[in-house]
Amino acid sequence: MNYIILDMEWNQALSNAQMVRSPVMLYGEIIQIGAIKVNARFEYLDKIKINVRPKYYKIMNPHVEKITGISGEQLKTGETFPTAFKRFSQWCGSEFRFITWGFDDLGILADNLALYGLDTGFGADYINLQLIYNRQLKSEHLQCALSTAAESLGIPLDVQVHDAFNDAFLTYEVCKKLDMALGIAEYAQYASTNPAPVYKDAIEGISDPKKMMNYPRVTAMKCPKCGARLAFNDRIFNGKNCKSIVRCADCGAYLLKIKAVKISEGDYMVLRTLYNANEEDEKIFAAKLKKREERIARSKARRETQNDNNGNV
């Protein structure tokens, strides 16, 4: 089996109001694909770079242009995504596994595939090299930048980063500095403690984020595996963000994250993301929940003491 070391760049909507929401929430539209193909011994085999012409986010987001150096004029010269994906998937071959730096690329790829009705499971069994790097270098930064990792390993940064091909090549250079045989053998253990999302969606038409947890359409969720209703019990809510452990009787526990995003005055969109939860996740959530309850209890006791003191004056 070969490994495809993949990096992509994507354009973003100019505002939340302009974000594509159907058939998927399109957080990023792919504009560049870069990859290195290696064999099981991580010996170089081939390379590919494809520029993609966006269909929806045709105007270059200034922030994306600043970090990638890709101009609006360049967006007009690429291939359509279906054409680019067909060429890329044929180049990958039938027996491969993706290696990426971070969780974001494969999530964005799945969204773009769904946008065109293509196979969203393509390359879903992938390796996030960050996790291997963190383990072997004992890094405390879960989302360490690729350039930072390269510098820590003595890899010269003599190319422009945030170019899909350059970043794929830089990721390959990081691979060569690590014990990839050991990292891949232990990867299931890494991935279980650093999960990628298993489901995400968005709900529109929320006028007050402080009251979003009162909306049944926000709290009512189905298991992404079997479709059963998830049990939604304890939660930690701070006014715009919520975390909870939700459960399916057959499929187990999930960590749910809910975030309110402002679209315009008095109009919010609620983003919901589910992750597989293990025992450690549940322990961490229970500890945070306990701290919150203790904090509330202390605050209540202080108010009662103040009221008693005011009453005795």
Secondary structure, DSSP 8 states (H G I E B T S, - for coil): -EEEEEEEEEE--SSGGG---SSS--S-EEEEEEEEEE-TT--EEEEEEEEB--SS--S--HHHHHHH---HHHHTTSB-HHHHHHHHHHHH-SSEEEEESSSHHHHHHHHHHHHTT--TTTT-S-EEHHHHHHHHHT-S-TT--HHHHHHHTT----S-SS-HHHHHHHHHHHHHHS-HHHHHHTHHHHHHHS--EEEEEEEEEES-GGGGGG-HHHH--B-TTT--B-EEEEEEE-SSEEEEEEEETTTEEEEEEEEEEEEETTEEEEEEEEEE--HHHHHHHHHHHHHHHHHHHHHHHHHHHHHHHHHH-
